[in-house]
Amino acid sequence: MSYPNLLTPTEKLAQGKAALGIRDIVVLCGSMRFADAMAEVAIEESVLRGALVLKPDCNMKVEHPLWVDPAEAEALKVRLDDQHRQKIRLADRVIVVGDYIGDSTRGEIAYARELGKPVAFTHPEVDPAAARQIIGATSVQPETEGHPDTDRAAILREAADAVWAMDYEQDANDYGFDSIRDAWDGGTMDASKYLRRMADEAQQPTAGEQAETDAPYPR
């Protein structure tokens, strides 16, 4: 006796979308500090590519009567996070907007990839997978003669990645920070950029190597 192949919920969703003529759903992820950039990406995806665009709708960093109470705000945040994951399940692909990602966005990226959704970035350098590859590559590099600062450069870049990835909400809860969000964000970004500049300077050639590089090509 043969049994019919039962479709998974994901397969049923795909069939339903195809039957309804829904060709492309894209969901935008990222911090609400990039709300304006998300709006621009939404226009491009909708107008230029004909996609149906889903994105975060509530900027809880802006005061609103619906989340003025801290307890209600926390419950709403949990509910909105779950709603956004539902949007990811509906979507055919994901776009991460902005040059910074916090813990919430990082979790959404991991969730999308677990579901097999293609994930694109407006700023590919913030891709957690790319950061891990960079850190992994620098951590296994052998020491190079004549470049004693190579390891120092790798360490500085790892520190820059760590600072860049710091999340305000998490660290505020852990350490009791009471600072202005924009000042925090600006400080972590500036610190990360400064560490990267130090890493680049650590890999500058020595004076002897520079003189050899600048020497005229022998004829």
N, C-alpha and C positions, 0 to 999 in steps of 0.2 A: 504494500500500500504506500503510495507516494504522498508526501505532504507538501503543501505550497510553501515556497520560500517567503517567510515573513519579513516585511520591510522594517528597518529600524526607524525610530522617530525622525532621525536626520534624513533618511531616504524618503520618508513620507513627506517631510517638509519640502525637500527638493522637488519631488513630483508635484506637490501642490502649487509651488511657485511657478513651475514650468507650465502647468495647466492654466494658471491665471495670467500667464504672460509676463510674470515679474522676472526680469532678466538679470538685474544687478542691484544688490543692496550693499551699501558701504556704511560702516559705522566709524565715527570719529572718536578717538580717545585722546586724553591729555588733560593737563591742568586747566582750570577755568581762567587762569591768568591769560591763557591764549584764546579766549572766547572770540575776539575779533578775527584772529587768524583762522579759527575753526569756521567762522562764518564765510570767509573768503574761500577756503577749501570746499565748503559745502556748495557754494555757487559754482565753482569750477567743475566739481564732480557732477552736479545736477545739469548745468547748462551745456558743458562741453562733452560729457560722457554719458549723459542720460541716466545717471544712477539715481536710485532712491537713497537719500542720505539720512542716517540716524546719528544723533549726537547728544551730548549732555544738554539738558534744558535748564537746570537750576544752578545758578551761581551762588552757593551758600556763603561766599565771602562778602556778598552784598546784603545788607540788612533787608529783611522782609518779614512781615507779620507772621508768616507761616512757620518760620524757624527762629523766632526771637527767643523762645524758651529753650535753654540749653538741653534739657532732657528730650524735648520734642525734636530738636535739631539733630541730636545723636541718633534717635530712632529713624528720622527721615533720611539721614546719610546712609544708614544700613539699607533702607528700602531702595534708595536711588542706586546704590552700588549693585543691588540684586537686579534692578530694572535694566541697568546698563549691560549686565552680563546676559540678560535675555536678548537685548539688542545684538550682542555679539553672536549669540546662537542663531539669530535670524539672518545675520549678514553673510554675504559671500566673501567679503574681504574687509580688512581693517586698515585705517590710516591713523598713525599717531602724530599728533600735531604739536610742534614746539621744540625748543632746544633744551628742555629739561623734563625729566619724568620723576615723579614721586612714587611712593610705595603703592598707591592705589592703581596708578597707570601701569606700573611694573607688573602688578598682579593681573591686570586685564590683558596685557601682552602675553603673559604666560598662559592664561586661560585660553586665549584665542589660538595660540600655537598648539595647545593640547587638543583642541578641536580640529586642527588641521586647516585653520583659516590663514590665508596669505596676509602678512602684516607688512605694511610699507610705512616709511617715516619721512616727514618733511625735513628732518635733520637726522640723517642716518647715524651720526656719531653717538646718539643717545641710545641706540639699540643695545639692550643688555647683553644680547648674544655677541655682538661685535666687541663690546667692552671686555667680555670674558675671553674672547679669542686674543685680543691685544694683550691683556694681562698674562694669559697663558704663554703667549709667544715671548714676551719680554722676560718671564720668569725662568725660561729654559735656555736663554741665550748664553753661550759660553763666554768667558772673559776674553776680551780682545786686546792683544798687545798694543801698547801705544794709546789706548783709550781707557785709562783707569776710572773714568767717571761714567762708563756705560751703565754699570749696575745702579749708580746713584740716579741716573736719568730714569731708569725703569722704576725705581722706588718712588721717585717724584711723580711719575705718571700714574702709578697706582694710587698714590695719595690724592692726586687731582681727581681721579675717577671716584674715589670714596667721598671726597668733599662734594663733588657734583651731585652724587646720589643721595645726599643727606635730605631727609624729609622733615619739614617743619612740624607737621602734626605729631608724628611719632616722637621726635626729639623733644618737643614741647611737653608732651605727656611724661616722657621718661625723666626729664631734667627740670621740669617746672619753669621753662623759659617763659618770659612775659615780654615779648618784643613785638615790634611792628613787622607784619609779614613781609612787606616789600623790602624792608631793611635786611631781614634775614636772607631773602632770596638774592638780593644784590650782593650781600657779603659772601655767601657760599659761591656764587658764580665768579666774583672777583678773585676769591681765594683759589678756586680751581684754575682759572686762567693764569694766575701768577705762578702756581706750581708748574703748570705746563711750560711757561716761559723759562722757568728755572731748569726744567728738564731739557729744553732745547739748548739752553746755554751750556749745560753740562756736556752736551755732545758736540760742541764746537771744537774744531781741530786745534791742536796746540800751535804755538807760534812757529815752530819748526815745520810742522805739517802745512801750515798756511803759506809759509814762504815757498815751500816746495810746490804747492798747488798754484801759487801766483807766478811761478817762474815761467818765462817764455817757452813756447814749444820748441824743442831742439830741431834744427834744420840740417 
